[in-house]
Every structure is written in structure tokens, then in C-alpha cells.
Amino acid sequence: MATDPPYDGTIFLDRKIITAADPTAFLSVTDAGQAERLMFDRRLDDFKNFNAYLFNATFDDGLAAEIQVNPEFGSSDAARIQAQKYGAVIGKLPTALRTQVKTVWIHQGEQLFGGANNNLLIHTDQADLYERDGILEEALVHEACHTSLDEAHHSAADWIAAQKADDAFISTYARDNPSREDVAESFLCYLAVRYRSARISDADGEKILGAIPNRIAYFDAQPLMQSIHPIAPALLKLVNASASSELAELYNGKPQTADRLIEGPNNGICFWNSNDKGNDPTPWFSLQLEHRSVVDSLYIRWKRTHGSVGARPMKYKVLYSLDGKSWTETGVDQSKVPWLSSNLAVDALPGWRNPTRFIKVEMGESSYGGNGYFTCHYVLLRGHAL
Ligand SMILES: [Zn+2]
């Protein structure tokens, strides 16, 4: 029996998921003159040819879009102000959501936004209302999901399986439009729990992870979803992994060795496995970064279950080192994991200030029982190389 969705619509969930003060990937707009463009205008509920003011917008991750401004704004100067304003807001969206945005339509009017046709549709009087409520960025996240994610994901077999396994929807809007709105409604919540856990309330975090854990795991497993600039810093390259113990036995064609830990999201196929024969009383793994770096955040994807039981540590601590020999505690441990439980497969953790070349995770209290059995799919670190 499916439970009731915790929200009506997720763009109203929390205005702090992306704010006006957050960084943008937007670089600039350049004037591209005035020319005829076929644009959808929700006031007409139809497409129409407009002699639009055109601007080429660029972003610092290499993406670009043509912003087409309705001639009703009256002059290229007035139109440029609109293009710059919304270019900067769109630049706050993660790369993954901007990949398919090739054009932007800007009209006046208090009409709902739209996302489709490799485009974002903006009506500026509606934008003013969203801005007043602090949810302009959240509304554009939702629409950009339609533009960049829907086609690849809304009917993917693994997505449908995640919907079934969750047996719940995050919002009534998603529940009532499961093929059209579920990806967009869910993704904003994924951003919130994965990258904004310190900004949202504990109650909201628990509601999201309680309602759609399998959809969150689905997004986690998609390599594209790791492209979230400028929401968080870039992934740091990991070049080596070792562990106190590992299993040579193949699982889905790969040994369960520490090498798996640095291969990135793998859709849950492979993992490192500690020696579960009771021969490893002090289990740990360590990872080497390509460059000395400041680590901004750490993400550990434990194996969700072993049989029906998890095999994650309920206690652990993270240490750092510059030479891989002398180690210092980072202060990051299981107490920093929001909503920790034996069923939680993903730990999204804060970083630390000290320059780091190696990290080590020392584990205890396996949720499987005992002290020697742990499984982990992969680890991601974000930050800045020095
Ligand atoms: Zn929608």
C-alpha cells in the first residue's frame, strides 16, 4: 500500500536549495542581433514567429545557449538586461541540467515556466513572483530536469524499478503525473539531500530519504549526475587504493579488491569487500589523490545490503596524510552522517581544511554484525587541487 506523498510540489520545499547568493557558471551574453525565431508563448498557448532579440550566453563549463527575447521588451538594451539576469540564474543550475538547454525563451506575462524542446521557457512576471518567494532557482531546476533528464530517464528500466521499489512519490504532483513529472520532482530533492543537507531541515531530509531512497540511489548511480558544477566543486581524481584486506573472488567479472573504490559510480555492480572470515580485526581502506588537495566533501557509497542485511560501518573515522605513512584524524566520522541508519547506503560528508594527498577510512561495528565485514562500492571526493 503506497504511502501519501510528503509534499504537494517540490519547488516549494525549501527556498535555500539554491539561493541568489550562490555561485553561477554564467560568463556573459554577446549580442547576436534581431532575427525571426519560432517561440512558444504560454499567453497564446501556441508557437509563434517573433523578431526576437538574440544573445549568445556562455558558461564556464563550456556549455552555451541562445537566449531569445520577445521584442515586446522594446529595445536591445532592455532585452540584454533580461538575457543577463536569466543567464546568471540558469548558470546556477548544475551542468547535468544544462547539457540539453540550447535556447531560452523570455516573454513578459504571469504564465508558468516550461522545459522541453532543448529549451527553457520564462515568463518574467511569473519569475518576479518566484523571486519574491525565493524559489526562482528551484523552479528552473525543475524545468531544466524536463529539458535535460526526462528523455533519458523517465522510462528507463532502472528508474521504473526504483519507482516500484519506493512504492511512494515525493509529491502529489509527481504521483498524479508519474511519467511526466516524477524525474523533475525527485531530482530537486536529490540535490537537497545530497548537496544541501546542511540547509534543509532534518524533518525534510528524513521525509525525502524515507519516501524515495531508491530514486536517490538511481541518481547516485548515474555518472552524468556527478556533473553538478557550480553546486559543488569538481571531483578530485583518485589514482590508487589499498585496504587492510580484500577478496580476489570475482563478482560480476571483477575481483572485490580496493581498486573498485576509485572507479566511480558503477550502478551497484561491483565493490570492495573486506575479508569476512574474521581475519581482519582492524579493517581500513586508503585512497591516493592525484594531487595534493583541499577536500571540500567526501561521499562514500557503501553496499546497501548483503543478503537482506547491510554491511556498512556504524562507526568509522576518516584520516588524512601527505605521505601515506603518518596519519592525522580529520574530525570526520560517522557522527557527521545525516540520518545515519543501518539501511543508509550513502554517506555525504563534509571536508576538512588541511592539505591532503591520502585519506584512510578505519571501520568498526559492521551493520552485518561483528567487526570484520564491510563492503563499499566507491568513494568520491570533491575539492580543489593545490
Ligand atoms: Zn514539471
Residues whose N, C-alpha, C, O or C-beta is under 5 A from the ligand:
A	BS01	ZN	E181 A184
